[in-house]
Amino acid sequence: MACECRKPKPGLILRAASEQNIDLANSWFIGDNLSDVEAGRSRRRIAFRYTS
């Protein structure tokens, strides 16, 4: 059974947005791996991958 909370599915993003009153329509998503970027893009948000 696939959990909606596992990246790249948006479950954690949606939960955080709801609990923290985040306006996803005006938000960017920044992550350190490709699954982070895919999760951000799954909500049609601007998504960046940060590497050091």
C-alpha positions in Angstrom: 0.0 0.0 0.0 1.5 3.3 -1.1 1.3 6.1 1.5 0.4 9.6 0.3 2.9 10.9 2.8 5.9 9.5 1.0 7.7 11.7 -1.5 7.2 12.4 -4.3 3.5 12.3 -3.3 2.3 15.6 -1.8 0.8 14.3 1.4 3.4 15.9 3.8 3.3 19.1 1.9 -0.5 19.4 2.1 -0.4 18.4 5.8 2.2 21.0 6.6 0.3 23.7 4.6 -2.9 22.9 6.5 -1.3 22.8 9.9 0.9 25.9 9.5 -1.5 28.0 7.4 0.9 28.1 4.4 -0.3 29.6 1.2 0.9 27.0 -1.4 -0.2 29.2 -4.3 2.5 31.7 -3.3 5.1 29.3 -2.1 8.3 27.8 -3.4 9.6 24.3 -2.6 13.3 23.7 -2.0 14.9 20.3 -1.4 18.1 18.5 -1.5 17.2 15.5 -3.7 15.1 14.8 -6.8 12.2 13.3 -4.9 11.9 16.7 -3.1 11.7 18.5 -6.4 9.2 16.0 -7.8 7.0 16.5 -4.6 7.1 20.3 -5.1 6.3 20.0 -8.8 3.4 17.6 -8.1 1.6 20.6 -6.5 2.5 22.7 -9.5 4.9 24.8 -7.4 8.3 26.2 -8.3 10.7 23.7 -7.0 14.5 23.9 -6.6 17.2 21.3 -5.8 19.9 22.6 -3.5 23.3 20.9 -3.5 26.4 21.9 -1.6 
